Each structure stands twice: as C-alpha cells, then as structure tokens.
Amino acid sequence: MATEPADVADRLEGIAEELADLALDRLHRAADAIRAGDMPDPALAAEEKRITRARRAVEKAVQLLAAPRMPGSQGEDGP
C-alpha cells in the first residue's frame, strides 16, 4: 500500500491540531491557577512551550509535504 506525501500531510494536520489543544489546555490551567490566587506551576509553562515547539515542527512538515513538487526538482533530500 503506497502512501502519498499529501496523505501524510493530512494526518499531520490533525496531529498539529491535537498539539494546539494540548498547549491551550496548559495555558488554561495556568490561568486558572492565577485566577485562584495561586502561582502557576512552572512545569506547565515549560510543557506548553515544548508542545508549541512540537506543533510548529509538525506544521512545517505539513508545509513541506503538501507543497507541490516541481518536475525535475530534487528537493533537499535528493530524488
């Protein structure tokens, strides 16, 4: 079964959305702590940043896979 790059890009878009939801959850939890008068857990901020970096990397992969290839081009990784 051959998988096309555009198919993988579609699946990665869903993963990027899931990662965005996870990052927002961490931000909401930190905001809830602030509203309650507590200090937000520093681990939440670090985790949100890590998740956001992963989302951006996945979105970059989506762009690379979804981009139409020019006939005769070899891209960064060769043929």
PDB file of N, CA, C and O in Angstrom:
ATOM      1  N   MET A   1       0.843  -1.166   0.000  1.00  0.00           N
ATOM      2  CA  MET A   1       0.000   0.000   0.000  1.00  0.00           C
ATOM      3  C   MET A   1       0.898   1.242   0.000  1.00  0.00           C
ATOM      4  O   MET A   1       1.631   1.475   0.961  1.00  0.00           O
ATOM      5  N   ALA A   2       0.845   2.014  -1.040  1.00  0.00           N
ATOM      6  CA  ALA A   2       1.652   3.219  -1.161  1.00  0.00           C
ATOM      7  C   ALA A   2       0.915   4.397  -0.525  1.00  0.00           C
ATOM      8  O   ALA A   2      -0.281   4.595  -0.738  1.00  0.00           O
ATOM      9  N   THR A   3       1.646   5.154   0.243  1.00  0.00           N
ATOM     10  CA  THR A   3       1.088   6.348   0.873  1.00  0.00           C
ATOM     11  C   THR A   3       1.699   7.563   0.198  1.00  0.00           C
ATOM     12  O   THR A   3       2.913   7.642   0.010  1.00  0.00           O
ATOM     13  N   GLU A   4       0.861   8.487  -0.156  1.00  0.00           N
ATOM     14  CA  GLU A   4       1.317   9.712  -0.798  1.00  0.00           C
ATOM     15  C   GLU A   4       1.684  10.749   0.267  1.00  0.00           C
ATOM     16  O   GLU A   4       1.093  10.768   1.346  1.00  0.00           O
ATOM     17  N   PRO A   5       2.659  11.609  -0.036  1.00  0.00           N
ATOM     18  CA  PRO A   5       3.033  12.652   0.923  1.00  0.00           C
ATOM     19  C   PRO A   5       1.848  13.522   1.350  1.00  0.00           C
ATOM     20  O   PRO A   5       1.772  13.937   2.507  1.00  0.00           O
ATOM     21  N   ALA A   6       0.936  13.797   0.439  1.00  0.00           N
ATOM     22  CA  ALA A   6      -0.227  14.622   0.785  1.00  0.00           C
ATOM     23  C   ALA A   6      -1.103  13.915   1.824  1.00  0.00           C
ATOM     24  O   ALA A   6      -1.712  14.571   2.669  1.00  0.00           O
ATOM     25  N   ASP A   7      -1.170  12.578   1.765  1.00  0.00           N
ATOM     26  CA  ASP A   7      -1.943  11.826   2.756  1.00  0.00           C
ATOM     27  C   ASP A   7      -1.308  11.944   4.139  1.00  0.00           C
ATOM     28  O   ASP A   7      -2.004  12.108   5.141  1.00  0.00           O
ATOM     29  N   VAL A   8       0.006  11.860   4.181  1.00  0.00           N
ATOM     30  CA  VAL A   8       0.714  12.009   5.453  1.00  0.00           C
ATOM     31  C   VAL A   8       0.525  13.436   5.972  1.00  0.00           C
ATOM     32  O   VAL A   8       0.329  13.646   7.169  1.00  0.00           O
ATOM     33  N   ALA A   9       0.585  14.413   5.067  1.00  0.00           N
ATOM     34  CA  ALA A   9       0.374  15.809   5.461  1.00  0.00           C
ATOM     35  C   ALA A   9      -1.000  15.990   6.095  1.00  0.00           C
ATOM     36  O   ALA A   9      -1.140  16.715   7.080  1.00  0.00           O
ATOM     37  N   ASP A  10      -2.003  15.343   5.539  1.00  0.00           N
ATOM     38  CA  ASP A  10      -3.356  15.440   6.104  1.00  0.00           C
ATOM     39  C   ASP A  10      -3.396  14.894   7.525  1.00  0.00           C
ATOM     40  O   ASP A  10      -4.004  15.497   8.409  1.00  0.00           O
ATOM     41  N   ARG A  11      -2.752  13.758   7.743  1.00  0.00           N
ATOM     42  CA  ARG A  11      -2.737  13.171   9.090  1.00  0.00           C
ATOM     43  C   ARG A  11      -1.956  14.060  10.058  1.00  0.00           C
ATOM     44  O   ARG A  11      -2.341  14.222  11.216  1.00  0.00           O
ATOM     45  N   LEU A  12      -0.862  14.629   9.570  1.00  0.00           N
ATOM     46  CA  LEU A  12      -0.074  15.513  10.420  1.00  0.00           C
ATOM     47  C   LEU A  12      -0.845  16.775  10.802  1.00  0.00           C
ATOM     48  O   LEU A  12      -0.656  17.307  11.895  1.00  0.00           O
ATOM     49  N   GLU A  13      -1.704  17.253   9.919  1.00  0.00           N
ATOM     50  CA  GLU A  13      -2.538  18.420  10.261  1.00  0.00           C
ATOM     51  C   GLU A  13      -3.402  18.119  11.474  1.00  0.00           C
ATOM     52  O   GLU A  13      -3.571  18.968  12.350  1.00  0.00           O
ATOM     53  N   GLY A  14      -3.947  16.914  11.525  1.00  0.00           N
ATOM     54  CA  GLY A  14      -4.745  16.506  12.687  1.00  0.00           C
ATOM     55  C   GLY A  14      -3.911  16.452  13.953  1.00  0.00           C
ATOM     56  O   GLY A  14      -4.375  16.839  15.026  1.00  0.00           O
ATOM     57  N   ILE A  15      -2.680  15.971  13.832  1.00  0.00           N
ATOM     58  CA  ILE A  15      -1.780  15.919  14.986  1.00  0.00           C
ATOM     59  C   ILE A  15      -1.432  17.327  15.444  1.00  0.00           C
ATOM     60  O   ILE A  15      -1.372  17.588  16.646  1.00  0.00           O
ATOM     61  N   ALA A  16      -1.201  18.240  14.503  1.00  0.00           N
ATOM     62  CA  ALA A  16      -0.905  19.630  14.865  1.00  0.00           C
ATOM     63  C   ALA A  16      -2.070  20.242  15.633  1.00  0.00           C
ATOM     64  O   ALA A  16      -1.857  20.995  16.583  1.00  0.00           O
ATOM     65  N   GLU A  17      -3.291  19.930  15.235  1.00  0.00           N
ATOM     66  CA  GLU A  17      -4.466  20.438  15.945  1.00  0.00           C
ATOM     67  C   GLU A  17      -4.535  19.867  17.360  1.00  0.00           C
ATOM     68  O   GLU A  17      -4.869  20.582  18.304  1.00  0.00           O
ATOM     69  N   GLU A  18      -4.222  18.588  17.505  1.00  0.00           N
ATOM     70  CA  GLU A  18      -4.212  17.978  18.833  1.00  0.00           C
ATOM     71  C   GLU A  18      -3.166  18.636  19.720  1.00  0.00           C
ATOM     72  O   GLU A  18      -3.421  18.899  20.895  1.00  0.00           O
ATOM     73  N   LEU A  19      -1.995  18.903  19.163  1.00  0.00           N
ATOM     74  CA  LEU A  19      -0.944  19.562  19.927  1.00  0.00           C
ATOM     75  C   LEU A  19      -1.366  20.972  20.335  1.00  0.00           C
ATOM     76  O   LEU A  19      -1.083  21.407  21.452  1.00  0.00           O
ATOM     77  N   ALA A  20      -2.038  21.681  19.441  1.00  0.00           N
ATOM     78  CA  ALA A  20      -2.528  23.019  19.781  1.00  0.00           C
ATOM     79  C   ALA A  20      -3.516  22.943  20.937  1.00  0.00           C
ATOM     80  O   ALA A  20      -3.489  23.784  21.835  1.00  0.00           O
ATOM     81  N   ASP A  21      -4.384  21.943  20.918  1.00  0.00           N
ATOM     82  CA  ASP A  21      -5.341  21.768  22.017  1.00  0.00           C
ATOM     83  C   ASP A  21      -4.632  21.481  23.338  1.00  0.00           C
ATOM     84  O   ASP A  21      -5.022  21.998  24.385  1.00  0.00           O
ATOM     85  N   LEU A  22      -3.583  20.651  23.282  1.00  0.00           N
ATOM     86  CA  LEU A  22      -2.817  20.360  24.500  1.00  0.00           C
ATOM     87  C   LEU A  22      -2.152  21.611  25.052  1.00  0.00           C
ATOM     88  O   LEU A  22      -2.167  21.844  26.260  1.00  0.00           O
ATOM     89  N   ALA A  23      -1.569  22.418  24.169  1.00  0.00           N
ATOM     90  CA  ALA A  23      -0.910  23.648  24.609  1.00  0.00           C
ATOM     91  C   ALA A  23      -1.924  24.600  25.234  1.00  0.00           C
ATOM     92  O   ALA A  23      -1.654  25.201  26.274  1.00  0.00           O
ATOM     93  N   LEU A  24      -3.083  24.738  24.607  1.00  0.00           N
ATOM     94  CA  LEU A  24      -4.129  25.610  25.168  1.00  0.00           C
ATOM     95  C   LEU A  24      -4.596  25.113  26.527  1.00  0.00           C
ATOM     96  O   LEU A  24      -4.878  25.913  27.419  1.00  0.00           O
ATOM     97  N   ASP A  25      -4.678  23.808  26.688  1.00  0.00           N
ATOM     98  CA  ASP A  25      -5.071  23.256  27.980  1.00  0.00           C
ATOM     99  C   ASP A  25      -4.080  23.669  29.064  1.00  0.00           C
ATOM    100  O   ASP A  25      -4.475  24.034  30.171  1.00  0.00           O
ATOM    101  N   ARG A  26      -2.781  23.609  28.733  1.00  0.00           N
ATOM    102  CA  ARG A  26      -1.765  24.006  29.716  1.00  0.00           C
ATOM    103  C   ARG A  26      -1.895  25.490  30.061  1.00  0.00           C
ATOM    104  O   ARG A  26      -1.754  25.878  31.221  1.00  0.00           O
ATOM    105  N   LEU A  27      -2.163  26.311  29.057  1.00  0.00           N
ATOM    106  CA  LEU A  27      -2.347  27.743  29.311  1.00  0.00           C
ATOM    107  C   LEU A  27      -3.581  28.011  30.162  1.00  0.00           C
ATOM    108  O   LEU A  27      -3.554  28.861  31.051  1.00  0.00           O
ATOM    109  N   HIS A  28      -4.657  27.291  29.892  1.00  0.00           N
ATOM    110  CA  HIS A  28      -5.886  27.464  30.685  1.00  0.00           C
ATOM    111  C   HIS A  28      -5.645  27.058  32.127  1.00  0.00           C
ATOM    112  O   HIS A  28      -6.119  27.722  33.049  1.00  0.00           O
ATOM    113  N   ARG A  29      -4.909  25.969  32.329  1.00  0.00           N
ATOM    114  CA  ARG A  29      -4.626  25.520  33.692  1.00  0.00           C
ATOM    115  C   ARG A  29      -3.794  26.549  34.443  1.00  0.00           C
ATOM    116  O   ARG A  29      -4.027  26.800  35.626  1.00  0.00           O
ATOM    117  N   ALA A  30      -2.823  27.144  33.756  1.00  0.00           N
ATOM    118  CA  ALA A  30      -2.001  28.184  34.384  1.00  0.00           C
ATOM    119  C   ALA A  30      -2.859  29.407  34.711  1.00  0.00           C
ATOM    120  O   ALA A  30      -2.729  29.991  35.787  1.00  0.00           O
ATOM    121  N   ALA A  31      -3.733  29.791  33.783  1.00  0.00           N
ATOM    122  CA  ALA A  31      -4.617  30.943  34.014  1.00  0.00           C
ATOM    123  C   ALA A  31      -5.572  30.666  35.160  1.00  0.00           C
ATOM    124  O   ALA A  31      -5.845  31.564  35.957  1.00  0.00           O
ATOM    125  N   ASP A  32      -6.081  29.460  35.266  1.00  0.00           N
ATOM    126  CA  ASP A  32      -6.973  29.104  36.372  1.00  0.00           C
ATOM    127  C   ASP A  32      -6.258  29.261  37.713  1.00  0.00           C
ATOM    128  O   ASP A  32      -6.844  29.737  38.685  1.00  0.00           O
ATOM    129  N   ALA A  33      -4.997  28.860  37.755  1.00  0.00           N
ATOM    130  CA  ALA A  33      -4.229  28.985  38.998  1.00  0.00           C
ATOM    131  C   ALA A  33      -4.063  30.457  39.368  1.00  0.00           C
ATOM    132  O   ALA A  33      -4.173  30.818  40.540  1.00  0.00           O
ATOM    133  N   ILE A  34      -3.801  31.298  38.387  1.00  0.00           N
ATOM    134  CA  ILE A  34      -3.639  32.735  38.648  1.00  0.00           C
ATOM    135  C   ILE A  34      -4.949  33.335  39.150  1.00  0.00           C
ATOM    136  O   ILE A  34      -4.959  34.124  40.094  1.00  0.00           O
ATOM    137  N   ARG A  35      -6.056  32.953  38.508  1.00  0.00           N
ATOM    138  CA  ARG A  35      -7.366  33.465  38.936  1.00  0.00           C
ATOM    139  C   ARG A  35      -7.701  33.032  40.363  1.00  0.00           C
ATOM    140  O   ARG A  35      -8.388  33.743  41.094  1.00  0.00           O
ATOM    141  N   ALA A  36      -7.209  31.866  40.741  1.00  0.00           N
ATOM    142  CA  ALA A  36      -7.463  31.362  42.085  1.00  0.00           C
ATOM    143  C   ALA A  36      -6.517  31.984  43.110  1.00  0.00           C
ATOM    144  O   ALA A  36      -6.607  31.692  44.302  1.00  0.00           O
ATOM    145  N   GLY A  37      -5.613  32.839  42.641  1.00  0.00           N
ATOM    146  CA  GLY A  37      -4.693  33.491  43.562  1.00  0.00           C
ATOM    147  C   GLY A  37      -3.430  32.708  43.824  1.00  0.00           C
ATOM    148  O   GLY A  37      -2.639  33.073  44.693  1.00  0.00           O
ATOM    149  N   ASP A  38      -3.232  31.645  43.091  1.00  0.00           N
ATOM    150  CA  ASP A  38      -2.039  30.820  43.254  1.00  0.00           C
ATOM    151  C   ASP A  38      -1.009  31.172  42.187  1.00  0.00           C
ATOM    152  O   ASP A  38      -1.301  31.868  41.214  1.00  0.00           O
ATOM    153  N   MET A  39       0.179  30.679  42.396  1.00  0.00           N
ATOM    154  CA  MET A  39       1.213  30.793  41.372  1.00  0.00           C
ATOM    155  C   MET A  39       1.035  29.617  40.403  1.00  0.00           C
ATOM    156  O   MET A  39       0.816  28.483  40.830  1.00  0.00           O
ATOM    157  N   PRO A  40       1.130  29.894  39.106  1.00  0.00           N
ATOM    158  CA  PRO A  40       1.026  28.783  38.163  1.00  0.00           C
ATOM    159  C   PRO A  40       2.243  27.866  38.266  1.00  0.00           C
ATOM    160  O   PRO A  40       3.347  28.316  38.572  1.00  0.00           O
ATOM    161  N   ASP A  41       2.034  26.614  38.014  1.00  0.00           N
ATOM    162  CA  ASP A  41       3.107  25.628  38.048  1.00  0.00           C
ATOM    163  C   ASP A  41       4.096  25.932  36.925  1.00  0.00           C
ATOM    164  O   ASP A  41       3.703  25.940  35.758  1.00  0.00           O
ATOM    165  N   PRO A  42       5.360  26.182  37.240  1.00  0.00           N
ATOM    166  CA  PRO A  42       6.340  26.470  36.189  1.00  0.00           C
ATOM    167  C   PRO A  42       6.481  25.324  35.195  1.00  0.00           C
ATOM    168  O   PRO A  42       6.841  25.537  34.037  1.00  0.00           O
ATOM    169  N   ALA A  43       6.195  24.113  35.653  1.00  0.00           N
ATOM    170  CA  ALA A  43       6.271  22.966  34.752  1.00  0.00           C
ATOM    171  C   ALA A  43       5.217  23.072  33.651  1.00  0.00           C
ATOM    172  O   ALA A  43       5.436  22.597  32.537  1.00  0.00           O
ATOM    173  N   LEU A  44       4.067  23.696  33.958  1.00  0.00           N
ATOM    174  CA  LEU A  44       3.026  23.878  32.938  1.00  0.00           C
ATOM    175  C   LEU A  44       3.507  24.792  31.819  1.00  0.00           C
ATOM    176  O   LEU A  44       3.276  24.519  30.641  1.00  0.00           O
ATOM    177  N   ALA A  45       4.175  25.875  32.191  1.00  0.00           N
ATOM    178  CA  ALA A  45       4.687  26.806  31.179  1.00  0.00           C
ATOM    179  C   ALA A  45       5.746  26.125  30.321  1.00  0.00           C
ATOM    180  O   ALA A  45       5.762  26.289  29.101  1.00  0.00           O
ATOM    181  N   ALA A  46       6.617  25.370  30.951  1.00  0.00           N
ATOM    182  CA  ALA A  46       7.662  24.669  30.200  1.00  0.00           C
ATOM    183  C   ALA A  46       7.055  23.632  29.260  1.00  0.00           C
ATOM    184  O   ALA A  46       7.494  23.474  28.121  1.00  0.00           O
ATOM    185  N   GLU A  47       6.046  22.933  29.753  1.00  0.00           N
ATOM    186  CA  GLU A  47       5.394  21.922  28.920  1.00  0.00           C
ATOM    187  C   GLU A  47       4.656  22.565  27.750  1.00  0.00           C
ATOM    188  O   GLU A  47       4.687  22.046  26.634  1.00  0.00           O
ATOM    189  N   GLU A  48       3.988  23.699  28.003  1.00  0.00           N
ATOM    190  CA  GLU A  48       3.283  24.397  26.923  1.00  0.00           C
ATOM    191  C   GLU A  48       4.265  24.830  25.846  1.00  0.00           C
ATOM    192  O   GLU A  48       3.978  24.695  24.657  1.00  0.00           O
ATOM    193  N   LYS A  49       5.415  25.346  26.247  1.00  0.00           N
ATOM    194  CA  LYS A  49       6.422  25.764  25.268  1.00  0.00           C
ATOM    195  C   LYS A  49       6.922  24.574  24.452  1.00  0.00           C
ATOM    196  O   LYS A  49       7.098  24.675  23.238  1.00  0.00           O
ATOM    197  N   ARG A  50       7.147  23.452  25.122  1.00  0.00           N
ATOM    198  CA  ARG A  50       7.633  22.254  24.428  1.00  0.00           C
ATOM    199  C   ARG A  50       6.590  21.740  23.433  1.00  0.00           C
ATOM    200  O   ARG A  50       6.928  21.364  22.311  1.00  0.00           O
ATOM    201  N   ILE A  51       5.332  21.727  23.849  1.00  0.00           N
ATOM    202  CA  ILE A  51       4.249  21.278  22.978  1.00  0.00           C
ATOM    203  C   ILE A  51       4.108  22.218  21.778  1.00  0.00           C
ATOM    204  O   ILE A  51       3.899  21.769  20.651  1.00  0.00           O
ATOM    205  N   THR A  52       4.223  23.520  22.029  1.00  0.00           N
ATOM    206  CA  THR A  52       4.112  24.501  20.944  1.00  0.00           C
ATOM    207  C   THR A  52       5.251  24.323  19.943  1.00  0.00           C
ATOM    208  O   THR A  52       5.029  24.416  18.735  1.00  0.00           O
ATOM    209  N   ARG A  53       6.458  24.071  20.424  1.00  0.00           N
ATOM    210  CA  ARG A  53       7.580  23.816  19.507  1.00  0.00           C
ATOM    211  C   ARG A  53       7.318  22.575  18.660  1.00  0.00           C
ATOM    212  O   ARG A  53       7.611  22.560  17.465  1.00  0.00           O
ATOM    213  N   ALA A  54       6.774  21.549  19.274  1.00  0.00           N
ATOM    214  CA  ALA A  54       6.459  20.328  18.530  1.00  0.00           C
ATOM    215  C   ALA A  54       5.385  20.605  17.483  1.00  0.00           C
ATOM    216  O   ALA A  54       5.466  20.108  16.360  1.00  0.00           O
ATOM    217  N   ARG A  55       4.374  21.402  17.852  1.00  0.00           N
ATOM    218  CA  ARG A  55       3.311  21.740  16.892  1.00  0.00           C
ATOM    219  C   ARG A  55       3.885  22.478  15.704  1.00  0.00           C
ATOM    220  O   ARG A  55       3.534  22.189  14.560  1.00  0.00           O
ATOM    221  N   ARG A  56       4.769  23.432  15.965  1.00  0.00           N
ATOM    222  CA  ARG A  56       5.379  24.188  14.859  1.00  0.00           C
ATOM    223  C   ARG A  56       6.196  23.284  13.950  1.00  0.00           C
ATOM    224  O   ARG A  56       6.188  23.456  12.731  1.00  0.00           O
ATOM    225  N   ALA A  57       6.897  22.323  14.531  1.00  0.00           N
ATOM    226  CA  ALA A  57       7.681  21.387  13.721  1.00  0.00           C
ATOM    227  C   ALA A  57       6.766  20.530  12.845  1.00  0.00           C
ATOM    228  O   ALA A  57       7.071  20.271  11.680  1.00  0.00           O
ATOM    229  N   VAL A  58       5.652  20.097  13.411  1.00  0.00           N
ATOM    230  CA  VAL A  58       4.695  19.299  12.646  1.00  0.00           C
ATOM    231  C   VAL A  58       4.085  20.138  11.536  1.00  0.00           C
ATOM    232  O   VAL A  58       3.908  19.656  10.417  1.00  0.00           O
ATOM    233  N   GLU A  59       3.758  21.403  11.840  1.00  0.00           N
ATOM    234  CA  GLU A  59       3.198  22.280  10.805  1.00  0.00           C
ATOM    235  C   GLU A  59       4.197  22.521   9.681  1.00  0.00           C
ATOM    236  O   GLU A  59       3.810  22.628   8.517  1.00  0.00           O
ATOM    237  N   LYS A  60       5.474  22.605  10.022  1.00  0.00           N
ATOM    238  CA  LYS A  60       6.492  22.762   8.985  1.00  0.00           C
ATOM    239  C   LYS A  60       6.540  21.513   8.108  1.00  0.00           C
ATOM    240  O   LYS A  60       6.667  21.612   6.888  1.00  0.00           O
ATOM    241  N   ALA A  61       6.441  20.355   8.723  1.00  0.00           N
ATOM    242  CA  ALA A  61       6.427  19.113   7.952  1.00  0.00           C
ATOM    243  C   ALA A  61       5.214  19.061   7.021  1.00  0.00           C
ATOM    244  O   ALA A  61       5.315  18.595   5.887  1.00  0.00           O
ATOM    245  N   VAL A  62       4.074  19.540   7.504  1.00  0.00           N
ATOM    246  CA  VAL A  62       2.870  19.585   6.670  1.00  0.00           C
ATOM    247  C   VAL A  62       3.131  20.447   5.445  1.00  0.00           C
ATOM    248  O   VAL A  62       2.795  20.057   4.327  1.00  0.00           O
ATOM    249  N   GLN A  63       3.725  21.609   5.645  1.00  0.00           N
ATOM    250  CA  GLN A  63       4.007  22.502   4.521  1.00  0.00           C
ATOM    251  C   GLN A  63       4.956  21.865   3.527  1.00  0.00           C
ATOM    252  O   GLN A  63       4.773  21.994   2.316  1.00  0.00           O
ATOM    253  N   LEU A  64       5.966  21.181   4.028  1.00  0.00           N
ATOM    254  CA  LEU A  64       6.929  20.545   3.131  1.00  0.00           C
ATOM    255  C   LEU A  64       6.299  19.406   2.338  1.00  0.00           C
ATOM    256  O   LEU A  64       6.588  19.234   1.154  1.00  0.00           O
ATOM    257  N   LEU A  65       5.452  18.642   2.982  1.00  0.00           N
ATOM    258  CA  LEU A  65       4.835  17.502   2.310  1.00  0.00           C
ATOM    259  C   LEU A  65       3.712  17.910   1.379  1.00  0.00           C
ATOM    260  O   LEU A  65       3.490  17.266   0.354  1.00  0.00           O
ATOM    261  N   ALA A  66       3.004  18.968   1.723  1.00  0.00           N
ATOM    262  CA  ALA A  66       1.857  19.385   0.927  1.00  0.00           C
ATOM    263  C   ALA A  66       2.272  20.249  -0.262  1.00  0.00           C
ATOM    264  O   ALA A  66       1.495  20.418  -1.201  1.00  0.00           O
ATOM    265  N   ALA A  67       3.485  20.795  -0.233  1.00  0.00           N
ATOM    266  CA  ALA A  67       3.933  21.670  -1.317  1.00  0.00           C
ATOM    267  C   ALA A  67       4.071  20.869  -2.607  1.00  0.00           C
ATOM    268  O   ALA A  67       4.639  19.776  -2.614  1.00  0.00           O
ATOM    269  N   PRO A  68       3.548  21.421  -3.692  1.00  0.00           N
ATOM    270  CA  PRO A  68       3.710  20.713  -4.963  1.00  0.00           C
ATOM    271  C   PRO A  68       5.167  20.696  -5.377  1.00  0.00           C
ATOM    272  O   PRO A  68       5.876  21.692  -5.237  1.00  0.00           O
ATOM    273  N   ARG A  69       5.608  19.564  -5.885  1.00  0.00           N
ATOM    274  CA  ARG A  69       6.993  19.437  -6.344  1.00  0.00           C
ATOM    275  C   ARG A  69       7.071  19.844  -7.795  1.00  0.00           C
ATOM    276  O   ARG A  69       6.211  19.497  -8.605  1.00  0.00           O
ATOM    277  N   MET A  70       8.104  20.576  -8.108  1.00  0.00           N
ATOM    278  CA  MET A  70       8.328  20.985  -9.489  1.00  0.00           C
ATOM    279  C   MET A  70       8.912  19.795 -10.262  1.00  0.00           C
ATOM    280  O   MET A  70       9.765  19.078  -9.738  1.00  0.00           O
ATOM    281  N   PRO A  71       8.458  19.581 -11.502  1.00  0.00           N
ATOM    282  CA  PRO A  71       9.037  18.489 -12.294  1.00  0.00           C
ATOM    283  C   PRO A  71      10.532  18.678 -12.423  1.00  0.00           C
ATOM    284  O   PRO A  71      11.003  19.764 -12.761  1.00  0.00           O
ATOM    285  N   GLY A  72      11.282  17.612 -12.151  1.00  0.00           N
ATOM    286  CA  GLY A  72      12.726  17.646 -12.282  1.00  0.00           C
ATOM    287  C   GLY A  72      13.442  18.171 -11.060  1.00  0.00           C
ATOM    288  O   GLY A  72      14.672  18.160 -11.027  1.00  0.00           O
ATOM    289  N   SER A  73      12.709  18.637 -10.041  1.00  0.00           N
ATOM    290  CA  SER A  73      13.385  19.134  -8.830  1.00  0.00           C
ATOM    291  C   SER A  73      13.730  17.954  -7.941  1.00  0.00           C
ATOM    292  O   SER A  73      13.059  16.922  -7.964  1.00  0.00           O
ATOM    293  N   GLN A  74      14.782  18.123  -7.160  1.00  0.00           N
ATOM    294  CA  GLN A  74      15.207  17.034  -6.294  1.00  0.00           C
ATOM    295  C   GLN A  74      14.989  17.323  -4.821  1.00  0.00           C
ATOM    296  O   GLN A  74      15.202  16.439  -3.991  1.00  0.00           O
ATOM    297  N   GLY A  75      14.575  18.522  -4.473  1.00  0.00           N
ATOM    298  CA  GLY A  75      14.303  18.834  -3.074  1.00  0.00           C
ATOM    299  C   GLY A  75      15.564  18.764  -2.231  1.00  0.00           C
ATOM    300  O   GLY A  75      16.669  18.643  -2.760  1.00  0.00           O
ATOM    301  N   GLU A  76      15.394  18.839  -0.915  1.00  0.00           N
ATOM    302  CA  GLU A  76      16.540  18.858  -0.025  1.00  0.00           C
ATOM    303  C   GLU A  76      17.158  17.486   0.171  1.00  0.00           C
ATOM    304  O   GLU A  76      18.359  17.377   0.419  1.00  0.00           O
ATOM    305  N   ASP A  77      16.353  16.439   0.062  1.00  0.00           N
ATOM    306  CA  ASP A  77      16.840  15.105   0.359  1.00  0.00           C
ATOM    307  C   ASP A  77      17.160  14.304  -0.886  1.00  0.00           C
ATOM    308  O   ASP A  77      17.359  13.093  -0.798  1.00  0.00           O
ATOM    309  N   GLY A  78      17.214  14.932  -2.022  1.00  0.00           N
ATOM    310  CA  GLY A  78      17.528  14.213  -3.248  1.00  0.00           C
ATOM    311  C   GLY A  78      16.299  13.640  -3.891  1.00  0.00           C
ATOM    312  O   GLY A  78      15.177  13.979  -3.513  1.00  0.00           O
ATOM    313  N   PRO A  79      16.498  12.758  -4.880  1.00  0.00           N
ATOM    314  CA  PRO A  79      15.353  12.215  -5.633  1.00  0.00           C
ATOM    315  C   PRO A  79      14.408  11.385  -4.824  1.00  0.00           C
ATOM    316  O   PRO A  79      13.417  10.884  -5.356  1.00  0.00           O
TER     317      PRO A  79
END
